[in-house]
Amino acid sequence: MESLLTLLDRSASARTVSNWAVLEDTSIQILRLIYRESKIDEVTLRSTVQNYLSSIVGTGEFLTSLNSQDSSSYQEGLAKLHLFLKNRHHQFSSVESTLLAAYEISLLSLDPIPANRNKIARHLREIARPDLSIIICNQILEEARLNYYSLTVLCGAYCDLGQFEKAIEVAELALKFNPEASKSYPLNALVRAHTLKFKSTGDFAEIEKALVYGHDSVEIRLDSYAANAFVAAAVASGDEREIEFAKDFLSRAEPQLKEADISAIFQAYQAAQALAPKEVVVETIDEFADATFFGFSESLFELVLRDEGFTPQAADVRNMNMRFSADGWFLQGPSMVPCPTCEIVALHSYRKHFKRYGKEMHYWALVCDYCKTVTDSIDYDKKTFSLISKDLEENFPASLVCAECK
């Protein structure tokens, strides 16, 4: 059997020339070799899983061409990986977010509306195919030039490829035309783009811009994503005053962290910063990679606003507004059944896990992208809801996409 070093070299060469068949075969060999080791190298594991997923996406025509929906090779590749991992899942927890991104690409590609294609573009970055993210985002922007979600994802994809000028240009456009309440997303993207550019060029003007954008972002919305973006910029700057700001922002955004936890986090950041190559940014959390698909922290309204770009209207009955405002909602998937209200195929099902009498159950929220309404299952007659429920459970079983059930 060939050595791991030889296989890694072959994998890198295959990826450079987009030889997807060789990359797939080599990635499988590396995974088998890694599994035989007593201790798994997490860095090698992550890059190998990304390489495998990149290889089965291949040219990505089934994602970039709306006329070609033949995703059979991708689906077969996912099934093969699932068989390999199903008895080893406890050893591959570190790549769970990458695997979930791959599975959601599979689900969303069944209904290639713009909102779903935006999410596909975001997840392609997670599996290391920013090249395809750029194609999809630009296709969407041809139809809607100021789609700020696409512009923000596009910024991240350009950053992945080291094209910082383009990244900053599109993020600034998103910032200019973004709704006021959502400006933190392009601001976070700009923080990361300027931080990355600083890491690449050493130009202190870039890190100064990153810190200004970071302060602007946390003033609008202080959450863990804005805080972590600021942490990356502050640590890269080496400015003690900004680092103190970053510690304060992180403690307020993630109150569950104790002072000792925050100190340990910053020590790890700074140690990694000292060892990192010039072009590497320590913190790489994406401005949109907030587990919204399996989210534990967002209300339905926040989730739909982030995913679809609007806040759905709900009738103030049966405590629906209160239930939809609670945390813990996740996307189940799109329904092929027309919306009973507007008769357009535009329904998305969101679910929320709960227990009753010791039984695992899920609340329903059915959101129509066309008429921009949301309701629970009670508003549908029995026959219609039975069709919707059957359609969704056949394609996206709630127990398989709910992290609580897992």
ABEGO torsion letter per residue (X at the ends): XBBAAAAAAAAAAAAAAGBAAAAAAAAAAAAAAAAABABBBAAAAAAAAAAAAAAAAEAGAAAABAABABAAAAAAAAAAAAAAAAAAAAAAAAAAAAAAAAAAAAAAAABBBAAAAAAAAAAAAAAGBAAAAAAAAAAAAAABAABAAAAAAAAAAAAAAGBAAAAAAAAAAAAAABBAAAAAAAAAAAAAAAAAAAAAAGBAAAAAAAAAAAAAAAAABBBAAAAAAAAAAAAAAGBAAAAAAAAAAAAAABAABBAAAAAAAAAAAAAAAAABBAABBABABBAABAGAAABAABBAAAAAAAAAGBBBBBBBBGGAAAAAABBGBBBAEBBABBBAAAGBBABBBBBBBBBBGGBBBBBBBBBBAAAGBBBBAAABBAAAAAAAAAAAAAABBAAAABAAAX
